[in-house]
Amino acid sequence: MSQLRADLKVRLARRDFVIGIAPKFSSADLVAALAPRFDYIFIDCENAGPDVERIPDLVRAAHLGGAAALLRPWSKDMGVLRRYLGCGIDGFIMPDVESEGEIAAVRALMTDIRPDDGGAMLYFALIETVRGVEHAREIMLAEGCDATQIGTSDLAVSVGLPRRGDHEKVRDIAFRLLELSRALGRSSGCPVNKYGIAPVIEAGGNCVMLFMGDVLAAGLDATMAGWPQAT
């Protein structure tokens, strides 16, 4: 079993502060540069992202830098998940999770495909629908769920709003879920670019995530703030 994976699993069980990043670009060099600064790399294969052939390189780059490699699949089809499990990933960040049964099914697949360490792999449940919110307690307490993340943009659409994860209504739902996770002693988080790390932690989050695109935009805005404007 990977020591990186084992260490992260223990830290999540203790509700230690854990931070990951989604690189946005399928570049092993970029992952290698980011990995030493983060606990996990979020390989996003749902919204564009790398083809399956590129994933082993990204995983190796994450591991060399000391970060676990967690992947969000574009489909929850078991055949798709089987392919990803053969790429050396440390676990899944599963989209649109709405029940304990979904978690159990993926856990069974992990054990089937990787019998030596399937039970030690990581599973993050993305809560990003109204039904997911309604079943949040069940999901958080499910056996084999290491952490939950709130997918704020998709959640906004699910509650009938524009795709705005920073909407006040979505923020209130997200923070209620963070409070619930803390009360249950479970790890949880949400993208902190929208709300800031301090408010998320204060609300009860401990497992947070940044998106590289937002980081780049914020850095460029700060760097260019004092530049003369073109006329």
C-alpha positions in Angstrom: 0.0 0.0 0.0 1.2 3.5 -0.8 2.6 5.3 2.2 1.3 8.6 0.8 -2.2 7.2 0.6 -2.0 5.7 4.0 -0.8 8.9 5.6 -3.5 10.9 3.9 -6.1 8.5 5.0 -5.0 8.8 8.6 -5.0 12.6 8.5 -8.5 12.6 7.0 -9.7 10.4 9.8 -8.3 12.8 12.3 -9.8 15.8 10.5 -6.3 17.4 10.0 -6.1 20.3 7.6 -5.6 18.9 4.1 -5.3 20.9 0.9 -5.3 19.8 -2.8 -5.2 21.5 -6.1 -6.7 20.8 -9.6 -3.9 21.7 -12.0 -6.3 22.4 -14.9 -3.7 21.4 -17.5 -2.7 17.8 -18.1 1.0 18.5 -17.7 3.3 16.2 -15.7 5.8 19.1 -15.3 3.1 21.3 -13.8 1.9 18.5 -11.5 5.6 17.9 -10.4 5.9 21.6 -9.6 2.7 21.7 -7.6 2.9 18.4 -5.7 5.4 19.4 -3.0 3.1 22.2 -1.9 -0.1 20.1 -1.6 -1.4 17.0 0.0 -3.2 15.8 -3.1 -3.5 16.5 -6.8 -7.0 16.5 -8.2 -6.9 15.0 -11.7 -10.1 16.3 -13.3 -11.3 14.0 -16.1 -14.9 15.2 -16.0 -14.5 18.7 -17.4 -12.1 18.1 -20.4 -8.8 17.1 -18.8 -6.4 14.3 -19.7 -7.1 11.1 -21.7 -6.6 7.9 -19.8 -3.2 7.4 -21.5 -1.8 10.5 -19.8 -2.9 9.7 -16.3 0.0 7.3 -15.3 2.4 10.1 -16.0 0.5 12.6 -13.9 0.2 10.1 -11.1 4.0 9.5 -11.1 4.6 13.2 -11.1 2.3 13.7 -8.1 3.9 10.8 -6.2 7.5 12.0 -6.9 6.5 15.4 -5.4 4.9 13.8 -2.3 1.2 14.2 -3.1 -1.5 11.6 -3.5 -3.3 11.5 -6.9 -7.1 11.6 -6.8 -9.2 11.4 -10.0 -12.7 12.7 -10.9 -14.1 10.5 -13.6 -16.2 11.7 -16.5 -18.7 8.9 -15.9 -19.6 6.7 -12.9 -19.9 3.7 -15.3 -18.1 0.8 -13.7 -16.2 0.1 -17.0 -14.8 3.6 -17.0 -13.8 3.3 -13.4 -12.0 0.0 -14.1 -9.8 1.7 -16.6 -8.8 4.5 -14.2 -8.1 2.0 -11.4 -5.4 0.5 -13.6 -3.5 3.8 -13.9 -2.0 3.9 -10.4 -4.4 6.5 -8.9 -4.8 6.7 -5.1 -8.6 7.0 -5.3 -11.6 8.8 -6.7 -13.3 12.1 -6.2 -16.7 10.9 -7.3 -19.2 13.3 -8.8 -22.9 13.6 -8.0 -22.9 11.2 -5.1 -26.4 10.8 -3.7 -26.4 7.6 -1.6 -24.4 5.3 0.6 -25.1 2.5 -1.9 -23.0 4.3 -4.6 -20.1 4.4 -2.3 -20.4 0.7 -1.4 -20.5 -0.2 -5.1 -17.3 1.7 -6.0 -15.6 0.3 -2.9 -16.5 -3.3 -4.1 -15.0 -2.5 -7.5 -11.8 -1.2 -5.9 -11.5 -4.4 -4.0 -12.2 -6.5 -7.0 -9.7 -4.7 -9.3 -7.0 -4.2 -6.6 -7.5 -6.9 -4.0 -4.2 -6.2 -2.3 -5.0 -2.6 -1.4 -8.5 -1.7 -2.7 -9.8 -1.1 0.8 -7.0 1.3 1.5 -7.7 3.5 -1.5 -9.2 7.0 -1.0 -12.8 7.9 -1.7 -14.1 11.5 -1.7 -17.8 12.0 -2.3 -18.8 15.2 -4.2 -22.1 16.5 -2.9 -23.5 18.7 -5.7 -27.2 18.0 -6.1 -30.3 18.6 -4.0 -30.7 14.9 -3.5 -27.0 14.7 -2.3 -27.7 17.5 0.2 -30.7 15.6 1.5 -28.7 12.5 2.0 -25.5 14.3 3.3 -25.5 12.7 6.7 -25.8 9.2 5.2 -23.0 9.9 2.7 -20.7 11.4 5.3 -21.1 8.4 7.6 -20.9 5.8 4.9 -18.3 3.1 5.4 -15.4 3.8 3.0 -16.1 7.5 2.5 -12.9 9.3 3.6 -14.2 12.9 2.9 -16.9 14.9 1.3 -16.5 17.9 -1.0 -19.3 20.3 -1.9 -19.4 21.0 -5.6 -20.8 24.5 -5.4 -21.2 25.3 -9.1 -23.2 22.2 -9.9 -25.1 22.6 -6.7 -26.2 26.1 -7.7 -27.7 24.6 -10.9 -29.4 21.9 -9.0 -31.2 24.4 -6.8 -32.3 26.4 -9.8 -29.7 29.1 -9.9 -27.2 30.2 -12.5 -23.8 28.3 -12.3 -22.6 30.6 -9.6 -21.0 28.7 -6.7 -20.5 32.0 -4.8 -24.2 32.7 -4.7 -25.3 33.5 -1.1 -27.9 30.6 -1.1 -25.3 28.1 -2.2 -22.8 29.4 0.3 -25.3 28.9 3.1 -26.0 25.3 2.0 -22.2 24.6 1.7 -21.5 26.0 5.2 -24.3 24.0 6.7 -22.8 20.9 5.3 -19.4 21.8 6.6 -20.9 22.3 10.1 -22.6 18.9 9.8 -19.4 17.2 8.9 -17.6 18.7 11.9 -20.4 17.6 14.2 -20.1 14.1 12.8 -16.3 14.1 13.1 -15.9 13.6 9.3 -13.6 15.4 6.9 -15.2 17.8 4.4 -14.5 20.9 2.3 -15.3 22.9 -0.7 -13.4 25.0 -3.3 -11.9 27.9 -1.2 -11.2 30.3 -4.1 -14.8 31.5 -3.8 -15.1 31.9 0.0 -11.5 32.1 1.3 -9.7 29.4 3.4 -10.4 31.1 6.8 -14.2 31.2 6.5 -14.3 27.6 5.2 -12.3 26.4 8.1 -14.3 28.4 10.6 -17.5 26.8 9.2 -16.1 23.3 9.8 -14.1 22.5 6.7 -10.7 20.9 6.9 -10.2 19.2 3.5 -10.0 22.1 1.0 -9.2 22.5 -2.7 -7.9 25.1 -5.0 -8.4 25.4 -8.8 -5.4 26.3 -10.8 -7.3 28.6 -13.1 -8.6 30.7 -10.2 -5.1 30.8 -8.7 -3.6 32.0 -11.9 -6.3 34.6 -12.4 -5.9 36.0 -8.9 -2.1 36.1 -9.2 -2.2 37.9 -12.6 -4.7 40.4 -11.2 -2.5 41.1 -8.3 0.6 41.4 -10.4 -1.0 43.6 -13.0 -2.8 45.9 -10.6 -0.1 48.6 -10.7 0.6 48.4 -14.4 -0.1 51.5 -16.5 -3.3 51.1 -18.5 -3.1 51.1 -22.2 -4.7 54.1 -23.8 
